[in-house]
Amino acid sequence: MFGPWWQLGVDATLLAFESQAVIGLRLTKLAAGGTAAQAEAQRMVSEKIFAASEAAMQIATGASTGAVVAGYRRKVRANHRRLTRG
């Protein structure tokens, strides 16, 4: 009965924690300055615009909220991997 709602709550909570980690990594990179910081800032803005439009399209085509949260989590995890590699 509560399975899907429970999973959505868990996924949303994990998304919040994972997002905070990525924000910290990005702030560190931005604080360092230079061309890498400029590239990260541009990438961050374009990713957010694309992710928001993708989520809107998913909702418009009938995707569940859980699917949208799962999509955001995939993107956040990919950013975390990229930012911790080097």
Buried (B, 14 or more C-beta within 10 A) or exposed (E): EEEEEEEBEEBBEBBEEBBEBBEEBBEEBBEEEEEEBEEBEEEBEEEEEEBEEBBEEBEEEEBEBBEBBBBBBEBBBEBBEEBEEE
